[in-house]
Amino acid sequence: MGARTGQQYLDALNAMRPHITIDGEVVSENVAEHPAFSNVARTFAQLFDLQHDPKYRDALTYSSPTTGDPVNVSFLIPKTIADLEKRRAGIRVWAEYSNGFLGRTSDYMNSALTALAAAKKWFEQADPVFGERIEAYYEFARENDLLAAHTLIPPQVNRSVSGSEQLGGQLAARIVEEREDGIVIQGARMLATVAPIADELLVFPSTVLRSTPEDAPYSYAFAIPNDAPGLRYLCRTSLHNGGSHFDEPLASRFEEMDAVVVFDKVFVPNERVFMLGHPELCNNFYTDTGATALMTQQVVTRTIAKSEFYLGLATEIAESIGIDGFLHIQEALAELVVDVEIGKALMRAAEVDAKMNEWGMMTPHWPTLNAARNWYPKISQRFPQIIRTFCASGLMALPGEADLASDALPDIELYLQGKSLTGPERVKLFKLAFDASISGFSSRQALYEYYFFGDPVRMAGALVGSYDTAPLQERIADLLARAD
């Protein structure tokens, strides 16, 4: 099939029979038509359609090495720096379309699968069959243009103990039976963003395992269809309140659902099992294969687009109400400019300093990307704060789209106009500012970005532990040893 159209994606989603619970209702068919999922499903369909738009087709696709059909560029195994640049250019198209507000477009997990397939020999440490299976699954995902979600961490019940110890080991998703034809999984995992509208669920190694026999049942990597028997999703309430694109311009388009995943004796056939046991390998599943680096290239590309969105929005607001000449406003705008340019510089440096890894994949320079993923979650918390500062109480008295068609229109035109905008235009802009800075949707976005890669404190510790400071310390020692 190759690159799908939006309609093909929607048809496939509606044909699935998952078990999704949301607001007391079980959704098990026509997911793309359900009010909680329909808008974001259509947005994802638009992303698929961009692959066929003559304006973006060359950026978003490349020729499949097996069929010659156009397939998504995020499946390209980079062999050169030019390949990394091509991947980024395609990822950027989708990132700019969503302005960075979709954190789980398919190019994210596609990047993981791509690196894992390139590193198929790494799996030989456990069993060569695992490498063969991950390569076959990568090709299956590539040729069918699948949207995959993933779930990573155990439920947060008692965080003073490891996931494998919670409730006597009965809580976290674990292997409860090994059969000749596959494995059976029981338990739960968090946090499956976009899972209700995905084709597949990737269940890869979780938080660090202790490499003890007790952790063996929690050591695995596999993939299952989104409607596998026994698989259930427990969703939070939607953060889109049903408003129009005017009233909720971001939430009505980009509200990705998050869900807890319940495995109720879910059977996984052998061909979809990519690692079994080997806690020590599971702990290095992402880093040793290069998956983390390729996934982070996608993430940093997306967050650059999001930074640019906030800079553009803040500038529009400042000009629309005549505050752009104030020095403290210019200082905040300069802060956003710096954030945009630092993000771009880190991305470019990671590509320029890329090296071929031992599996034959050109890999972005990890220390630079690691710095980027430690930096962005913290500085991004300032973005909505800046928007709130610029708009102030203007965010708190916004009429809705329906009011524009009522007797209130003359008052809106007179009293809510801006320096450079009509009343309705200013309301529309400030509705966007509201959704980007003060709504439930924006609060979830801030939390999502802050913990995207995990606890920032632990990430900082990992960054320090992995960064080679020996040459720098030698320079200090040399300076102290100088006689003159």
C-alpha positions as CSV (number, residue, x, y, z in Angstrom):
1,M,0.0,0.0,0.0
2,G,2.7,2.5,0.9
3,A,1.7,6.0,2.2
4,R,-1.9,6.0,3.1
5,T,-4.5,8.7,2.4
6,G,-6.6,10.2,5.2
7,Q,-9.7,8.3,4.1
8,Q,-7.8,5.0,4.2
9,Y,-6.7,5.7,7.7
10,L,-10.2,6.6,8.9
11,D,-11.7,3.5,7.2
12,A,-9.2,1.3,8.9
13,L,-9.8,2.9,12.3
14,N,-13.6,2.5,11.9
15,A,-13.2,-1.1,11.0
16,M,-11.4,-1.9,14.2
17,R,-13.2,-3.3,17.2
18,P,-11.3,-2.0,20.3
19,H,-12.5,-1.8,23.9
20,I,-12.3,1.9,24.9
21,T,-13.9,3.3,28.0
22,I,-14.5,7.0,28.2
23,D,-16.9,8.9,30.5
24,G,-18.7,5.7,31.4
25,E,-19.2,4.6,27.8
26,V,-17.6,1.7,26.0
27,V,-16.6,2.5,22.5
28,S,-16.0,-0.6,20.3
29,E,-16.7,0.5,16.8
30,N,-16.6,3.5,14.4
31,V,-14.0,5.2,16.7
32,A,-13.4,7.9,14.1
33,E,-17.0,9.0,14.4
34,H,-17.1,9.3,18.2
35,P,-17.3,12.9,19.5
36,A,-14.3,12.3,21.8
37,F,-12.0,11.2,19.0
38,S,-13.5,12.4,15.7
39,N,-11.8,15.8,15.5
40,V,-8.3,14.5,16.3
41,A,-8.8,11.5,14.0
42,R,-9.6,13.9,11.2
43,T,-6.5,15.9,12.0
44,F,-4.4,12.8,11.7
45,A,-6.2,12.0,8.4
46,Q,-5.1,15.4,7.2
47,L,-1.5,14.5,8.0
48,F,-1.8,11.3,6.0
49,D,-3.3,13.3,3.1
50,L,-0.3,15.7,3.1
51,Q,1.8,12.7,1.9
52,H,-0.1,12.9,-1.4
53,D,-0.1,16.7,-1.7
54,P,2.3,17.7,-4.5
55,K,3.6,20.5,-2.3
56,Y,4.7,18.2,0.4
57,R,4.9,14.7,-1.2
58,D,8.7,14.8,-1.9
59,A,9.4,16.0,1.7
60,L,7.2,13.5,3.4
61,T,7.9,10.3,1.4
62,Y,10.7,8.3,-0.2
63,S,10.6,5.2,-2.4
64,S,10.2,1.9,-0.5
65,P,13.3,-0.3,-1.0
66,T,11.1,-3.4,-1.4
67,T,8.1,-2.1,-3.5
68,G,9.1,1.2,-4.9
69,D,5.9,2.7,-3.5
70,P,6.2,6.1,-1.7
71,V,6.4,5.5,2.1
72,N,6.8,7.9,5.0
73,V,10.2,9.4,5.3
74,S,10.4,8.6,9.0
75,F,11.0,5.0,8.0
76,L,14.2,6.0,6.1
77,I,17.2,4.4,7.8
78,P,19.8,7.2,7.6
79,K,23.1,6.3,6.1
80,T,24.4,9.9,5.6
81,I,23.9,13.3,7.2
82,A,21.8,14.2,4.1
83,D,19.5,11.3,5.1
84,L,19.1,12.8,8.6
85,E,18.3,16.2,7.0
86,K,15.7,14.6,4.7
87,R,14.1,12.9,7.7
88,R,14.0,16.2,9.6
89,A,12.5,18.0,6.6
90,G,9.6,15.6,6.4
91,I,9.0,15.5,10.2
92,R,9.0,19.3,10.1
93,V,6.0,19.4,7.7
94,W,3.8,17.5,10.1
95,A,5.2,19.4,13.1
96,E,4.4,22.8,11.5
97,Y,0.9,21.6,10.5
98,S,0.1,20.9,14.2
99,N,2.4,23.7,15.4
100,G,4.0,21.1,17.6
101,F,0.8,20.3,19.6
102,L,0.6,16.7,18.4
103,G,3.2,14.8,20.4
104,R,2.4,11.3,19.0
105,T,2.2,11.6,15.2
106,S,3.3,8.3,13.7
107,D,6.8,9.6,12.8
108,Y,7.7,9.3,16.5
109,M,7.3,5.6,16.9
110,N,8.3,5.1,13.3
111,S,11.7,6.5,14.2
112,A,12.0,3.9,17.0
113,L,11.1,1.0,14.7
114,T,13.6,2.3,12.1
115,A,16.5,2.4,14.5
116,L,15.6,-1.0,16.0
117,A,15.4,-2.6,12.5
118,A,18.8,-1.1,11.6
119,A,20.2,-2.6,14.8
120,K,18.8,-6.1,14.2
121,K,22.2,-7.7,15.0
122,W,21.9,-6.2,18.5
123,F,19.1,-8.6,19.2
124,E,21.4,-11.5,18.6
125,Q,22.7,-11.1,22.1
126,A,19.3,-12.7,23.1
127,D,18.3,-14.6,20.0
128,P,18.8,-13.8,16.3
129,V,15.1,-14.5,15.8
130,F,14.2,-11.3,17.6
131,G,16.2,-9.2,15.2
132,E,14.5,-10.9,12.3
133,R,11.1,-10.2,13.8
134,I,11.7,-6.5,14.5
135,E,12.9,-6.1,10.9
136,A,9.9,-7.8,9.5
137,Y,7.6,-5.7,11.7
138,Y,9.3,-2.5,10.7
139,E,8.7,-3.4,7.1
140,F,5.1,-4.3,7.8
141,A,4.6,-0.9,9.5
142,R,6.4,0.9,6.7
143,E,4.5,-0.7,3.9
144,N,1.1,-0.2,5.6
145,D,1.8,3.3,6.9
146,L,0.7,2.4,10.4
147,L,0.0,4.8,13.3
148,A,1.4,3.2,16.4
149,A,0.9,4.3,20.0
150,H,3.1,3.0,22.8
151,T,2.8,2.5,26.6
152,L,5.8,2.6,28.9
153,I,5.4,2.9,32.6
154,P,3.6,0.9,35.3
155,P,0.6,2.4,37.2
156,Q,1.5,4.8,40.0
157,V,0.2,3.0,43.0
158,N,3.2,2.9,45.4
159,R,6.1,4.7,44.0
160,S,8.3,3.8,46.9
161,V,8.8,0.4,45.3
162,S,9.6,-0.7,41.8
163,G,6.9,-1.5,39.3
164,S,7.5,-5.2,39.6
165,E,6.9,-5.0,43.4
166,Q,3.6,-3.1,43.4
167,L,0.7,-5.1,44.8
168,G,2.9,-8.1,45.1
169,G,3.9,-7.9,41.4
170,Q,0.3,-8.3,40.3
171,L,-0.2,-4.7,39.0
172,A,2.3,-4.0,36.2
173,A,1.8,-5.7,32.9
174,R,3.8,-8.9,33.0
175,I,4.1,-12.3,31.3
176,V,1.9,-14.8,33.0
177,E,2.2,-17.6,30.5
178,E,4.8,-18.6,27.9
179,R,3.4,-20.9,25.2
180,E,4.9,-22.5,22.2
181,D,3.2,-20.0,19.9
182,G,3.5,-16.9,22.0
183,I,3.1,-15.2,25.4
184,V,0.2,-14.0,27.6
185,I,0.2,-10.6,29.2
186,Q,-1.7,-9.6,32.3
187,G,-1.7,-6.2,34.2
188,A,-1.6,-2.6,33.3
189,R,0.6,0.2,31.9
190,M,0.5,3.9,31.4
191,L,0.4,6.3,29.5
192,A,-0.9,5.4,26.0
193,T,-1.2,8.8,24.3
194,V,-3.2,8.7,21.0
195,A,-3.9,4.9,21.5
196,P,-7.7,5.0,20.9
197,I,-7.1,6.2,17.3
198,A,-4.0,4.2,16.6
199,D,-3.6,1.0,14.5
200,E,-1.1,-0.7,16.7
201,L,0.2,-0.6,20.3
202,L,3.9,-1.0,20.9
203,V,4.8,-2.3,24.3
204,F,8.5,-1.8,24.8
205,P,10.8,-2.1,27.8
206,S,9.6,-0.1,30.8
207,T,11.5,1.8,33.5
208,V,14.9,0.4,34.6
209,L,14.8,-3.2,35.6
210,R,17.1,-4.7,38.2
211,S,18.3,-7.6,36.2
212,T,17.1,-10.1,38.8
213,P,15.0,-13.2,38.1
214,E,12.0,-11.4,39.7
215,D,12.1,-8.9,36.8
216,A,12.1,-11.5,34.1
217,P,8.2,-11.4,33.7
218,Y,8.4,-7.7,33.1
219,S,11.2,-7.9,30.5
220,Y,9.7,-7.9,27.0
221,A,9.1,-6.0,23.8
222,F,6.1,-6.7,21.6
223,A,3.5,-5.2,19.3
224,I,-0.3,-5.9,19.1
225,P,-3.2,-4.6,17.1
226,N,-5.2,-1.9,18.8
227,D,-8.2,-4.3,19.0
228,A,-6.4,-7.4,20.3
229,P,-8.7,-9.6,22.4
230,G,-8.4,-8.7,26.1
231,L,-6.9,-5.3,25.5
232,R,-8.8,-2.4,27.1
233,Y,-8.2,1.3,27.2
234,L,-9.4,3.5,30.1
235,C,-9.4,7.1,28.9
236,R,-9.4,10.4,30.7
237,T,-12.2,12.9,30.0
238,S,-11.6,14.8,26.8
239,L,-10.1,18.3,27.1
240,H,-12.1,19.5,24.1
241,N,-15.3,20.8,25.5
242,G,-17.2,20.6,22.2
243,G,-16.4,24.1,21.0
244,S,-15.9,25.1,17.4
245,H,-12.5,25.8,15.8
246,F,-13.2,29.4,16.6
247,D,-13.8,28.9,20.3
248,E,-11.3,26.1,20.9
249,P,-8.9,26.4,18.0
250,L,-6.3,24.0,19.5
251,A,-8.3,21.6,21.5
252,S,-10.8,21.1,18.7
253,R,-8.0,19.9,16.4
254,F,-5.2,18.5,18.5
255,E,-6.6,17.0,21.6
256,E,-4.7,13.7,21.8
257,M,-6.2,11.3,24.2
258,D,-4.3,9.6,27.0
259,A,-5.2,6.2,28.3
260,V,-4.3,3.6,30.8
261,V,-3.8,0.2,29.1
262,V,-5.2,-2.9,30.7
263,F,-4.0,-6.3,29.5
264,D,-6.5,-9.0,30.4
265,K,-4.7,-12.2,29.4
266,V,-3.7,-10.7,26.0
267,F,-2.1,-13.2,23.7
268,V,0.9,-12.1,21.7
269,P,2.0,-14.4,18.9
270,N,5.7,-15.2,18.6
271,E,6.2,-13.2,15.4
272,R,5.3,-10.1,17.3
273,V,7.6,-10.7,20.3
274,F,10.9,-8.8,19.8
275,M,12.5,-9.4,23.2
276,L,11.7,-11.9,26.0
277,G,13.5,-12.0,29.3
278,H,17.0,-10.5,29.4
279,P,16.4,-7.5,31.8
280,E,19.9,-6.2,31.2
281,L,19.2,-5.9,27.4
282,C,15.8,-4.4,28.1
283,N,17.4,-1.6,30.1
284,N,19.5,-0.7,27.1
285,F,16.9,-1.3,24.4
286,Y,16.7,2.3,23.3
287,T,20.2,3.6,23.9
288,D,22.3,0.7,22.5
289,T,20.2,0.5,19.3
290,G,20.2,4.2,18.5
291,A,16.4,4.4,18.9
292,T,16.6,7.2,21.5
293,A,18.6,9.4,19.3
294,L,16.4,9.0,16.2
295,M,13.2,9.5,18.3
296,T,14.7,12.6,19.9
297,Q,15.5,14.0,16.5
298,Q,11.7,13.8,15.8
299,V,10.9,15.3,19.2
300,V,13.3,18.3,18.9
301,T,12.0,19.0,15.4
302,R,8.5,19.1,16.8
303,T,9.4,21.3,19.8
304,I,11.1,23.8,17.5
305,A,7.8,24.2,15.6
306,K,6.0,24.7,18.9
307,S,8.5,27.3,20.0
308,E,8.0,29.1,16.7
309,F,4.2,29.0,17.3
310,Y,4.5,30.7,20.6
311,L,6.8,33.4,19.2
312,G,4.4,34.0,16.4
313,L,1.4,34.1,18.7
314,A,3.1,36.4,21.2
315,T,4.1,38.8,18.4
316,E,0.6,38.9,16.9
317,I,-0.9,39.7,20.3
318,A,1.7,42.4,21.1
319,E,1.1,44.1,17.7
320,S,-2.7,43.7,17.9
321,I,-3.1,45.7,21.2
322,G,-0.2,48.1,20.8
323,I,2.2,46.7,23.5
324,D,5.0,45.8,21.1
325,G,6.9,49.0,21.9
326,F,7.2,48.3,25.6
327,L,10.7,47.1,26.7
328,H,9.4,44.4,29.0
329,I,7.4,43.0,26.1
330,Q,10.3,43.1,23.8
331,E,12.4,41.3,26.5
332,A,9.9,38.5,26.6
333,L,9.8,38.3,22.8
334,A,13.6,38.2,22.7
335,E,13.4,35.3,25.2
336,L,11.2,33.4,22.7
337,V,13.5,34.3,19.8
338,V,16.4,32.9,21.7
339,D,14.5,29.7,22.5
340,V,13.7,29.2,18.8
341,E,17.2,29.7,17.7
342,I,18.8,27.6,20.5
343,G,16.4,24.7,19.5
344,K,17.4,25.1,15.8
345,A,21.1,25.3,16.7
346,L,21.0,22.2,18.8
347,M,19.2,20.3,16.1
348,R,21.7,21.4,13.4
349,A,24.7,20.6,15.6
350,A,23.4,17.1,16.4
351,E,23.1,16.5,12.6
352,V,26.5,18.0,11.6
353,D,28.3,16.0,14.3
354,A,26.4,12.8,13.5
355,K,28.4,9.5,13.3
356,M,27.7,6.1,12.0
357,N,26.8,3.7,14.8
358,E,28.0,0.1,15.0
359,W,24.8,-1.1,13.3
360,G,25.4,1.1,10.2
361,M,23.0,3.9,10.9
362,M,24.0,7.5,10.8
363,T,23.1,8.7,14.3
364,P,22.6,12.3,15.5
365,H,25.2,13.4,18.1
366,W,23.6,12.2,21.3
367,P,25.1,14.6,23.9
368,T,23.7,17.5,21.9
369,L,20.2,16.0,21.6
370,N,20.4,14.9,25.2
371,A,21.0,18.6,26.2
372,A,18.1,19.6,24.0
373,R,15.7,17.2,25.7
374,N,16.8,18.3,29.1
375,W,16.5,22.0,28.2
376,Y,13.1,22.2,26.5
377,P,10.8,20.7,29.1
378,K,11.8,23.5,31.5
379,I,12.0,26.5,29.2
380,S,8.6,25.6,27.5
381,Q,6.8,26.2,30.8
382,R,7.5,29.9,30.2
383,F,5.6,30.0,26.9
384,P,2.0,30.0,28.3
385,Q,3.1,32.4,31.1
386,I,4.3,34.9,28.5
387,I,1.0,34.7,26.6
388,R,-0.9,35.2,29.8
389,T,1.3,38.2,30.6
390,F,0.7,39.8,27.2
391,C,-3.1,39.2,27.3
392,A,-3.7,39.8,31.0
393,S,-7.4,40.2,31.8
394,G,-8.2,40.2,28.1
395,L,-8.3,36.4,28.4
396,M,-11.0,36.5,30.9
397,A,-13.9,38.2,29.1
398,L,-14.1,36.6,25.7
399,P,-17.5,36.2,24.0
400,G,-18.0,33.1,21.9
401,E,-18.5,32.5,18.2
402,A,-22.2,32.4,18.6
403,D,-22.2,36.0,20.0
404,L,-20.8,37.2,16.7
405,A,-24.1,36.2,15.1
406,S,-26.2,37.9,17.8
407,D,-27.3,41.4,18.8
408,A,-24.0,41.6,20.7
409,L,-22.0,42.1,17.5
410,P,-22.0,45.9,17.6
411,D,-20.7,45.9,21.1
412,I,-18.0,43.4,20.2
413,E,-17.0,45.5,17.2
414,L,-16.8,48.6,19.2
415,Y,-15.4,47.6,22.6
416,L,-13.3,44.6,21.8
417,Q,-11.4,45.9,18.8
418,G,-7.6,46.1,18.9
419,K,-5.1,48.5,17.6
420,S,-4.8,46.6,14.3
421,L,-7.8,44.2,14.5
422,T,-11.5,44.4,14.4
423,G,-13.5,43.2,17.4
424,P,-14.3,39.8,15.9
425,E,-10.6,39.4,14.7
426,R,-9.3,40.2,18.2
427,V,-11.7,37.8,19.9
428,K,-10.6,35.0,17.5
429,L,-6.9,35.7,18.2
430,F,-7.4,35.8,22.0
431,K,-9.4,32.6,21.8
432,L,-6.3,31.0,20.4
433,A,-4.2,32.6,23.1
434,F,-6.6,31.3,25.7
435,D,-6.4,27.7,24.4
436,A,-2.6,28.0,24.3
437,S,-2.1,29.4,27.8
438,I,-5.0,29.0,30.2
439,S,-7.4,26.2,29.1
440,G,-7.4,22.6,30.3
441,F,-5.8,21.7,26.9
442,S,-2.9,24.0,27.5
443,S,-2.3,22.8,31.1
444,R,-2.1,19.2,29.8
445,Q,0.3,20.3,27.1
446,A,2.6,21.9,29.8
447,L,2.5,18.8,31.9
448,Y,3.0,16.6,28.9
449,E,6.1,18.5,27.8
450,Y,7.6,18.7,31.3
451,Y,7.5,14.9,31.7
452,F,7.8,13.9,28.1
453,F,11.0,11.9,28.6
454,G,10.5,11.2,32.3
455,D,11.3,12.9,35.6
456,P,13.5,16.0,34.7
457,V,15.5,15.5,37.9
458,R,16.4,11.9,36.9
459,M,17.0,13.0,33.4
460,A,19.5,15.6,34.7
461,G,21.3,12.9,36.7
462,A,21.5,10.7,33.6
463,L,22.8,13.6,31.6
464,V,25.6,14.3,34.1
465,G,26.4,10.6,34.4
466,S,26.7,10.1,30.6
467,Y,28.6,13.3,29.7
468,D,32.3,13.0,29.3
469,T,33.9,15.7,31.5
470,A,37.3,14.1,31.8
471,P,39.0,16.3,29.1
472,L,37.6,19.4,30.8
473,Q,38.8,18.3,34.2
474,E,42.2,17.7,32.8
475,R,42.3,21.3,31.6
476,I,41.6,22.4,35.2
477,A,44.3,20.1,36.5
478,D,46.8,21.5,33.9
479,L,46.0,25.1,34.8
480,L,46.5,24.4,38.5
481,A,49.8,22.7,37.7
482,R,51.3,25.6,35.7
483,A,54.4,27.1,37.2
484,D,53.9,30.4,35.5
